[in-house]
Amino acid sequence: MQVDYALTIEIFIEMLDNISGAVGNEKIYLFMDRASYHRNEDVREHMKKLNIEPVYNVAYRFEFNPIERLWA
């Protein structure tokens, strides 16, 4: 599968607007990894305006991924 676009800060902000528009004024808790565009200052400010609370996943740890044992 080939993807002919990259996820950018602008595209991510547009996605946040779509999510927020779908639920109205309700508080949103959005579970995310620690990708750089998730932690961008403009993105964080936009989340505050939209009443979106980011919930970040823990950093990757190979000890917690069972497939790593198989590949070891």
Sequence and secondary structure as in RCSB ss.txt:
>XXXX:A:sequence
MQVDYALTIEIFIEMLDNISGAVGNEKIYLFMDRASYHRNEDVREHMKKLNIEPVYNVAYRFEFNPIERLWA
>XXXX:A:secstr
        HHHHHHHHHHHHHHHTTS EEEEE   HHHH HHHHHHHHHTTEEEEE     GGG HHHHHH 
